[in-house]
């Protein structure tokens, strides 16, 4: 009888087919910080920060309001962010155009806010309904 030793036995195996190489996935779009047009209450800064950090914009607003009451410095931070953060609509525009649009939008929003505050103060004090000189 012809005995085979273990080292003489050749396994009957087939080479494993290599999987086709899949092309690498494109990198995800980088996160961009912008003033939100969807989550906007005043200038969209808190909404943009909320969208960027993936948190509720209301929470960002509460933090800003609390910091105004405690330290007051957040008003300056908010103003700076309002001026340097582009609006959502101008993300694809030329940077110079986007900067000009940001300044224009911010000044218009501030003007509207001041006019609204003045009219409400006049309503509360009763000066809005008086005729001058009579």
VOPAGU-2260 file (C-alpha; in pm, 1 decimal, decimal comma):
REM VOPAGU-2260
SITE   aa  ch    i         X         Y         Z
SITE  UNK   A    0       0,0       0,0       0,0
SITE  UNK   A    1     120,5     341,5     -89,4
SITE  UNK   A    2     104,0     558,0     218,6
SITE  UNK   A    3     104,1     932,9     187,1
SITE  UNK   A    4     268,3    1141,2     446,0
SITE  UNK   A    5     104,4    1474,6     548,2
SITE  UNK   A    6     382,1    1677,8     386,7
SITE  UNK   A    7     326,0    1500,7      54,4
SITE  UNK   A    8     -42,7    1587,5      38,7
SITE  UNK   A    9    -104,1    1890,9    -175,9
SITE  UNK   A   10    -423,5    2077,9     -92,0
SITE  UNK   A   11    -654,9    2132,3    -380,4
SITE  UNK   A   12    -720,7    2501,1    -344,5
SITE  UNK   A   13    -786,6    2777,0    -580,9
SITE  UNK   A   14    -638,7    3120,9    -534,8
SITE  UNK   A   15    -891,6    3363,0    -390,3
SITE  UNK   A   16    -998,8    3619,5    -642,2
SITE  UNK   A   17    -901,7    3966,9    -534,6
SITE  UNK   A   18   -1199,9    4200,2    -509,1
SITE  UNK   A   19   -1207,4    4479,7    -760,6
SITE  UNK   A   20   -1071,5    4798,2    -612,4
SITE  UNK   A   21   -1347,0    5044,5    -538,2
SITE  UNK   A   22   -1268,3    5405,0    -608,6
SITE  UNK   A   23   -1217,5    5612,2    -295,7
SITE  UNK   A   24   -1515,1    5812,7    -177,3
SITE  UNK   A   25   -1493,9    6183,9    -237,7
SITE  UNK   A   26   -1423,0    6381,1      78,0
SITE  UNK   A   27   -1732,7    6525,8     243,3
SITE  UNK   A   28   -1799,7    6892,2     192,3
SITE  UNK   A   29   -1629,7    7088,2     468,2
SITE  UNK   A   30   -1853,5    7252,7     724,0
SITE  UNK   A   31   -1896,5    7622,9     662,4
SITE  UNK   A   32   -1991,6    7882,5     916,3
SITE  UNK   A   33   -2254,4    8123,1     785,5
SITE  UNK   A   34   -2547,2    8328,9     906,3
SITE  UNK   A   35   -2856,1    8111,9     871,4
SITE  UNK   A   36   -3153,7    8224,4     670,7
SITE  UNK   A   37   -3375,8    7940,9     798,2
SITE  UNK   A   38   -3305,4    7975,3    1170,9
SITE  UNK   A   39   -3293,1    8353,5    1170,2
SITE  UNK   A   40   -3438,9    8576,5    1440,5
SITE  UNK   A   41   -3228,2    8890,9    1409,3
SITE  UNK   A   42   -2918,4    8852,8    1192,0
SITE  UNK   A   43   -2895,5    8472,4    1179,9
SITE  UNK   A   44   -2575,1    8444,4    1384,1
SITE  UNK   A   45   -2713,4    8211,3    1653,8
SITE  UNK   A   46   -2892,0    8005,8    1389,0
SITE  UNK   A   47   -2569,0    7970,8    1190,4
SITE  UNK   A   48   -2372,5    7871,0    1500,0
SITE  UNK   A   49   -2639,9    7615,6    1587,4
SITE  UNK   A   50   -2631,9    7465,4    1238,9
SITE  UNK   A   51   -2250,8    7457,9    1235,8
SITE  UNK   A   52   -2222,2    7280,9    1572,3
SITE  UNK   A   53   -2536,9    7072,2    1506,8
SITE  UNK   A   54   -2721,4    7197,9    1814,3
SITE  UNK   A   55   -3054,6    7369,3    1857,6
SITE  UNK   A   56   -3021,6    7741,6    1774,3
SITE  UNK   A   57   -3251,6    7818,6    2067,5
SITE  UNK   A   58   -2984,9    7684,3    2300,7
SITE  UNK   A   59   -2727,1    7914,6    2138,5
SITE  UNK   A   60   -2966,4    8208,9    2183,3
SITE  UNK   A   61   -3014,9    8123,3    2551,4
SITE  UNK   A   62   -2638,3    8106,8    2601,5
SITE  UNK   A   63   -2594,8    8445,3    2430,7
SITE  UNK   A   64   -2874,4    8599,3    2637,9
SITE  UNK   A   65   -2730,5    8461,0    2962,4
SITE  UNK   A   66   -2384,6    8588,7    2876,1
SITE  UNK   A   67   -2526,0    8935,1    2801,7
SITE  UNK   A   68   -2687,0    8943,3    3143,8
SITE  UNK   A   69   -2377,9    8808,3    3319,9
SITE  UNK   A   70   -2089,8    8973,1    3139,3
SITE  UNK   A   71   -2220,2    9187,4    2856,1
SITE  UNK   A   72   -1927,8    9104,4    2627,7
SITE  UNK   A   73   -2137,7    8877,8    2408,0
SITE  UNK   A   74   -2302,3    9179,9    2243,1
SITE  UNK   A   75   -1964,4    9274,8    2100,2
SITE  UNK   A   76   -1899,4    8912,4    1998,7
SITE  UNK   A   77   -2239,5    8895,9    1830,5
SITE  UNK   A   78   -2171,7    9220,5    1641,3
SITE  UNK   A   79   -1833,6    9096,2    1520,2
SITE  UNK   A   80   -1979,7    8760,9    1413,7
SITE  UNK   A   81   -2264,1    8936,6    1232,1
SITE  UNK   A   82   -2008,5    9133,5    1032,6
SITE  UNK   A   83   -1766,3    8851,4     949,6
SITE  UNK   A   84   -2003,5    8557,9     893,5
SITE  UNK   A   85   -2133,9    8548,0     536,1
SITE  UNK   A   86   -2503,8    8494,6     482,7
SITE  UNK   A   87   -2618,4    8156,7     360,2
SITE  UNK   A   88   -2726,4    8307,4      29,1
SITE  UNK   A   89   -2381,8    8451,6     -45,2
SITE  UNK   A   90   -2174,5    8137,0      16,6
SITE  UNK   A   91   -2108,1    8081,7    -352,3
SITE  UNK   A   92   -2053,7    8448,5    -438,6
SITE  UNK   A   93   -1723,4    8623,9    -489,4
SITE  UNK   A   94   -1568,8    8693,8    -144,6
SITE  UNK   A   95   -1567,9    9070,2    -198,0
SITE  UNK   A   96   -1929,6    9070,2    -308,8
SITE  UNK   A   97   -2021,1    8842,4     -18,0
SITE  UNK   A   98   -1848,8    9076,7     228,5
SITE  UNK   A   99   -2032,6    9377,9      87,9
SITE  UNK   A  100   -2364,0    9190,0     101,2
SITE  UNK   A  101   -2294,7    9088,3     461,6
SITE  UNK   A  102   -2230,9    9446,6     569,2
SITE  UNK   A  103   -2535,0    9574,3     379,2
SITE  UNK   A  104   -2765,2    9307,2     524,5
SITE  UNK   A  105   -2633,8    9360,0     876,6
SITE  UNK   A  106   -2678,5    9736,9     861,7
SITE  UNK   A  107   -3033,3    9700,9     724,0
SITE  UNK   A  108   -3126,3    9450,8     996,8
SITE  UNK   A  109   -2979,6    9672,9    1267,5
SITE  UNK   A  110   -3167,8    9972,6    1127,3
SITE  UNK   A  111   -3493,8    9774,0    1128,0
SITE  UNK   A  112   -3429,4    9656,3    1484,0
SITE  UNK   A  113   -3358,8   10009,1    1606,6
SITE  UNK   A  114   -3668,4   10146,5    1430,7
SITE  UNK   A  115   -3881,4    9870,8    1585,3
SITE  UNK   A  116   -3737,9    9936,0    1932,0
SITE  UNK   A  117   -3796,1   10311,3    1898,9
SITE  UNK   A  118   -4155,5   10261,9    1784,4
SITE  UNK   A  119   -4226,0   10023,4    2073,1
SITE  UNK   A  120   -4078,7   10265,3    2325,2
SITE  UNK   A  121   -4294,1   10542,3    2178,5
SITE  UNK   A  122   -4601,6   10319,2    2206,1
SITE  UNK   A  123   -4521,9   10232,0    2566,9
SITE  UNK   A  124   -4467,5   10594,5    2666,5
SITE  UNK   A  125   -4762,7   10720,4    2467,1
SITE  UNK   A  126   -4553,1   10957,5    2258,8
SITE  UNK   A  127   -4630,0   10789,3    1929,8
SITE  UNK   A  128   -4991,5   10909,5    1918,6
SITE  UNK   A  129   -4949,7   11272,6    2023,9
SITE  UNK   A  130   -4967,0   11550,1    1770,7
SITE  UNK   A  131   -4672,0   11784,1    1792,6
SITE  UNK   A  132   -4756,9   12153,8    1848,6
SITE  UNK   A  133   -5124,1   12122,8    1936,4
